Amino acid sequence: MKRIAWGITGSGDLIKETYETMVDIKNKTDLQIMVFLSKEGETVMKWYHMWNDIQKDFPNFKTEGGPNSPFIAGPLQVGYYDALIIAPMTSNSVAKIVCGIGDTLVTNVVSQTAKGSTPIYVLPVDREMGTVKTVSPEGRVMELKMREVDVSNAKKLAQMENITVINSPDELYDILGVGKD
């Protein structure tokens, strides 16, 4: 049985798609998925009316108490988990990781896990120049313009040790060896 650590940051973009993918993977497999939320990840789950869902689907989820609380980095460094997934990942978290800042649970976990051999898969929401359509918590479709600084940081993140940038929640099926259908 594989163990996966899945971190959720404060991005509303791709949160529903990523969440649906992870629930589907959980329901199709015997993977143990330990979910942890940044402080803003918790805010977004509530804002998008998904707070009750996460309590039902992943009842043992953890919320950030500080950069090293709950203690997740150590078990990831030593290989207790088979993979670390951060999806979706805000441009703020991407920028901090690229600059070596580990002052939140998510940025610290990524920084410390990268020192070991546990693979890290991240889904930054600002990956390509141009515009993207996303959905607000009320269901309104919005168009957002990507900033060059955020796209540049996502490209830098893709060049870092032990980190693989993915472009879609659907890629998680192949990464975790699960059939989509």
Residue pairs with C-beta under 8 A, 6 or more apart in sequence:
1 30
1 31
1 32
2 31
2 32
2 82
2 83
2 176
3 31
3 32
3 34
3 80
3 81
3 82
4 31
4 32
4 33
4 34
4 81
4 82
4 83
4 84
4 85
4 176
5 34
5 36
5 72
5 75
5 76
5 81
5 83
5 84
5 85
5 109
6 22
6 33
6 34
6 35
6 36
6 84
6 85
6 86
6 87
7 35
7 36
7 37
7 38
7 41
7 84
7 85
7 86
7 87
7 105
7 106
7 109
8 15
8 18
8 35
8 36
8 37
8 38
8 41
8 44
8 45
8 86
8 87
8 88
9 38
9 40
9 41
9 44
9 86
9 88
9 89
9 90
9 92
9 93
9 106
10 38
10 39
10 40
10 41
10 43
10 44
10 90
10 92
11 44
11 88
11 89
11 90
11 125
12 44
12 47
12 48
12 134
12 135
12 136
12 137
13 88
13 125
13 132
13 134
13 144
14 87
14 88
14 123
14 125
14 134
14 169
15 44
15 45
15 48
15 50
15 88
16 48
16 50
16 135
17 169
18 87
18 88
18 123
18 169
18 172
19 50
19 53
19 54
20 169
21 169
21 170
21 172
21 173
22 33
22 35
22 87
22 169
22 172
23 57
25 31
25 33
25 172
25 173
25 176
25 178
26 33
26 57
26 58
28 178
28 179
29 176
29 178
31 176
33 58
34 60
34 61
34 62
34 72
34 81
35 54
35 58
35 60
35 61
35 62
36 61
36 62
36 63
36 64
36 70
36 72
36 105
36 106
36 109
37 45
37 54
37 61
37 62
37 63
37 64
38 64
38 93
38 104
38 105
38 106
39 63
39 64
39 104
39 105
40 90
41 64
41 106
42 63
42 64
45 51
45 54
47 137
48 137
49 137
54 61
55 61
62 70
62 72
64 104
64 105
64 106
65 105
66 105
67 102
67 103
67 104
67 105
67 107
67 108
68 105
68 108
69 105
70 105
72 105
72 109
73 108
73 109
73 112
73 113
74 112
75 81
76 84
76 109
76 112
76 113
76 116
76 118
77 112
77 113
77 115
77 116
77 118
78 116
79 116
79 117
79 118
81 118
82 118
82 119
83 118
83 119
83 120
83 121
83 175
83 176
84 109
84 110
84 113
84 118
84 119
84 120
84 121
85 120
85 121
85 122
85 123
85 172
85 175
86 93
86 106
86 109
86 110
86 120
86 121
86 122
86 123
87 121
87 122
87 123
87 166
87 169
87 172
88 123
88 124
88 125
89 106
89 122
89 123
89 124
89 125
90 124
90 125
91 124
91 125
91 126
91 147
91 150
91 153
91 154
93 104
93 106
93 107
93 110
94 122
94 124
94 126
94 150
94 153
94 154
94 157
95 149
95 150
95 153
96 102
96 103
96 104
96 107
97 107
97 110
97 111
97 157
97 160
98 153
98 156
98 157
98 160
100 111
101 107
102 108
102 110
102 111
102 112
110 120
110 122
110 163
113 120
113 162
114 120
114 160
114 161
114 162
114 163
116 162
117 162
118 162
119 162
119 164
120 162
120 163
120 164
121 163
121 164
121 166
121 171
121 172
121 175
122 157
122 163
122 164
122 165
122 166
123 165
123 166
123 167
123 168
123 169
124 150
124 153
124 154
124 157
124 165
125 132
126 146
126 147
126 150
126 151
126 153
126 154
127 146
127 151
127 154
127 165
127 167
128 146
128 151
129 146
129 148
129 151
130 145
130 146
131 143
131 144
131 145
131 146
132 143
132 144
132 146
133 141
133 142
133 143
133 144
134 141
134 142
134 143
134 144
135 141
135 142
136 142
154 165
157 163
157 165
158 164
158 165
166 172
166 175
170 180
172 178
173 179
173 180
